[in-house]
């Protein structure tokens, strides 16, 4: 693992790192905030998955999460949103498919399946890199959250791996990718036209079969221009109610899809995770 | 004035605006955060001046200031770092002169003097735009702060206009531009080779003649790679001591020049200004 840069922040350390990834067939970057408490021992790890067009840097510069993470003693980690170094033909043709749009799944279709395996990257490869390089990272106390496409990632991966990700939350998540344009485009490309393969990566389908023992926290702005067509919060809430999955949805009046919304409620999410991981 | 975008944030409103500027000979953008208290009446205004390469957006996305501004009931304003719309020949040749490097002065040399008048813009034109468009902005309770080149702007303009800017602070300011490479290059270009014209825009020279009635707060990271050659905090401190200007300098161990440093101490600066403006 290569250190790209490190910056003192809130008494801890904000770093950017690069490593060789087999899941993503090339080098991958991630960012990590170590709170001051990481100098004295293990701390819980909160992994954030970003949305379309973002990188490993976006959350760390825009969300304002380090302040409270420093107080609570939580490590923050953000990965990139797709492979970046695999040179897959056509990957830069769309803003919502390919580069910066990995959708946190393992692709089964050529040519994507050689590199677009962000699901394996998040569940296995990145945690192994953390274990090898950051002894303060307590991987037995990991939480998972994300925004938009990354909210989809957090919900699906959290539902599949409740033992690994003990707390889950999302900002403005895509909750039913099989039923919205972004998701249909991504799933068709990465997983193929046969929709039977899609359910494994669709939170609204998944929750019928696999629940998380903890309440899932969701914040959604009511002035989010993607809410009705792409995000469809209500479909997940209905599915949770049927399945008996505890979910807490806060509709935030007048807030949009961006990081001014996220930063306004980031403290609530950190406290949600801390309550479970440190409780 | 044109509204470019507005976003709900921390119960208030984060906006981006554009207006025609005579000082800068073309259109100029600025950003402004209105805390929730602005709906009920006038609130103090805290104007932030950014550093080299920044825009009116940088502080608002990276500093994490809105959270506490919302609590304290302070309006935040950031302007751009140079004219953007004047098409002055050669203005994009250097990263540290011309575009994004206006140095908060009024240029006297051709061709810069037609547009590079950020001093007048900050002192007169922008406050007039605020008065005309944001009735909640209490211009009798304005504070001024900034970073690096913008710290230079805050110190010089604050010393010259203590009646207008009742509180002053800076992050990693250029305190003696006449004695550092960035400043010498900028002042030679904008003000000419005759150094007698430079003192009016040099905080270390200015403070000998004009003091501010309030303590000036400065935070400076000790791992800031520009500290020794460009920033030279100690020259200003010495000059303040000679002149009887109260100054409070916090050297922050291990912090660098970037926004992870600023965000770590932004709350201290907001409280410094609130203590004076709301005291």
Interface residues (C-beta under 8 A of the other chain):
Chain A: X7 X8 X9 X10 X11 X14 X61 X62 X64 X66 X67 X221 X223 X252 X253 X254 X255 X256 X258 X259 X260 X261 X263 X264 X267
Chain B: X7 X8 X9 X10 X11 X14 X61 X62 X64 X66 X67 X221 X223 X252 X253 X254 X255 X256 X258 X259 X260 X261 X263 X264 X267
